[in-house]
Amino acid sequence: MAKKKKTGSLIYGICLTIYILILAAAIIFGLTKVWAYAVEYENADPTRIIDTYVNELKENLWGDSIAETISNMPHEMQTNEECAVIVKEMLANELTYSRMPKENSTDPYIRFKLRCGGNDFGVITLAEDQSKANEVQFGMLPWKVEKEEFDFTGLYSSIEVVVPSTYSVELNGTKLGEEYIVESGIEYNNLEGYYDRYPNLPTKVKYKFDNIIGHLDPVILDESGSVTTIDSEKDDSQYMTPVAEDKMDSLNQFTQEFITRYKKYISGQHGPEYGYQLLLPYMKKGSEIDESMKGAQDGISWVNKHPPLLEIHSITLNTATYIGDGIYFLDVTTDSTTTKGNEPDNRVENMRIIVTETANEIRAVALDIY
């Protein structure tokens, strides 16, 4: 009986071994298939092909033929040597791609748009590699580069810069001539609304230059020829001539006296004719503000019968800007309270006063509240 048990155990062991070997073979076969599928799937990924292509392109695209192509392209502000340095750097650091939509549902190709420096640089077309049909097990053919199309004009960039008409612009050490001005008579944004009244106000021009290979930064020179920087956070008052301290003192004194008389006049503190006479020495006769103050006399005559109590808390000359021809723009803030009965009305007003100076006499010609 013991011998039978031993024989049975041996047979069981042999069967178990055979089962394990078969199972191991099946597992190995299955893993081999899985691995083959994974490799075939990876090779059929077009992104892998285009990644490899672009990386090789960065390393190997530049050559004698490219150098000749670049030298034959217009680049009057740059030498061939400067262009070579720029293009090599662009190809190494700025070459990217993006997948393009298919032309139709039956289109067998995959296309990628190449971009260099933010501009279109070419199109790479991929097609399934039919020569590998006998090497695939799961029907997933790898891709290959079918067609290369380069557009070297995609290496071009342009500059547009808006500056005062008295300024100049240099590009790579060369001053841009008037032929590169594409727009003139551009109004200063801080003087909008005044050009009809004052046709000699300063204006800006726009320069545009197209044939730049790569990137070039324009150098801006002010009217004295000094390099200057435009602050995009500031308005166009940054281009205007600063007012000297002694002139600011006289403008501030004028502002205090003029606004005091102006406030008393329009609030009816004086009779209309008397109030106008007090204000007249501070206005240019026949100017816009002079005519406006004369036209207000009827209304002031009515207010003067029961004038409110006026209290001027402050008159602040914030800035003074000289715009030429003896004309200054004064930015003023006033804080005052008028009280009628028991109802005080406090107002903080921002004003722009336009004044002219002739023979050291300052006169207001316009006043706008904003």
Salt bridges, closest charged atoms under 4 A:
GLU42 OE2 - ARG48 NE 3.77
GLU94 OE1 - HIS215 NE2 3.29
GLU103 OE2 - ARG111 NH2 3.80
ASP107 OD2 - ARG111 NH1 2.55
ASP120 OD2 - LYS113 NZ 3.89
ASP120 OD1 - ARG115 NH1 2.35
GLU149 OE2 - LYS147 NZ 3.93
GLU160 OE1 - LYS206 NZ 3.80
GLU183 OE1 - LYS206 NZ 3.84
ASP210 OD1 - LYS208 NZ 2.42
ASP236 OD2 - LYS204 NZ 2.71
GLU288 OE1 - ARG197 NH1 2.87
GLU291 OE2 - LYS294 NZ 3.35
GLU311 OE2 - HIS313 ND1 3.77
ASP345 OD2 - ARG347 NE 3.06
GLU349 OE1 - LYS263 NZ 2.64
GLU357 OE2 - LYS247 NZ 2.43
GLU361 OE1 - ARG363 NH2 3.46
ASP368 OD2 - ARG197 NH2 3.41
